């Protein structure tokens, strides 16, 4: 599965793949494989990325166009 929104977010925030990989405690090549659709992300990784960018997993996956995360209960 490709994750084009994740690459766009990273570039829009002037972050490198290495910086995001460091935040996720993974190596850069693993993160690059996620961006390029070579590897699929675990739900845990998707949640961490959504938290980094303050958005929802649904937005990252293209299931909604609403960038703001769901309100916490």
N, C-alpha and C positions, 0 to 999 in steps of 0.2 A: 504494500500500500504506500502510495506517495503522500507526502505531507507538505504541499506547497505553501500553506499558510505559515508553517513553522519557519521555513526558510525566509519568507517575506518578513515576518516579525523580527527575526534575528537581524536581518539586514537593515530594517527600518530603525532598529534600536542601536545600530552601529556596534553590534557584538560579533565576535568571531565564533567559529565553531568550537574552538578551544575553550573560550570563556563559558559557553553554555555547557560543554562537556564537563568542565570543572564544577559547575553548579550542580550537575546531575551525578557527579562522582563516577563518570565513565570516561573511556578514552575518546579522543577526537575522532578516530576512524569509526568507532561505533556510532557516534552522533551523526557523522557524515552519511553513514549507511542508512540511518533513519530518514534524513532529509532527502536522500536520493531514492528512497523506496526499496532499497536492497533488503533491509531488515524491518520487521514490524516492531512497533513499540509495545511494551507491556502497559496495561492500564495504569500501573504505578508511575511509570515514566511520563505518560500523557498527563496525568494529574499534576506531577511536579512541574512540567512545562507550562501548563495552564496557570499554576500558582506563580511562576516566575513572571509571566506576562499579565497576570490579573485578568484572565479571561476564562471561558469555559472549555471543557473538553469537546463539547458539541461544536463550538465555533472552530476549534482547531481541526476537527474532522470534517468540517464543511456541512454539518447537519443543520446549522442555523447561521444567519447573517448577523445575529445580535452578538456584538463583541463582549458586552458587559457580562460578567459571571452571574450566575443565579444568586439571589439574595440568600444569606444564611439564616436559618431558622433559630 
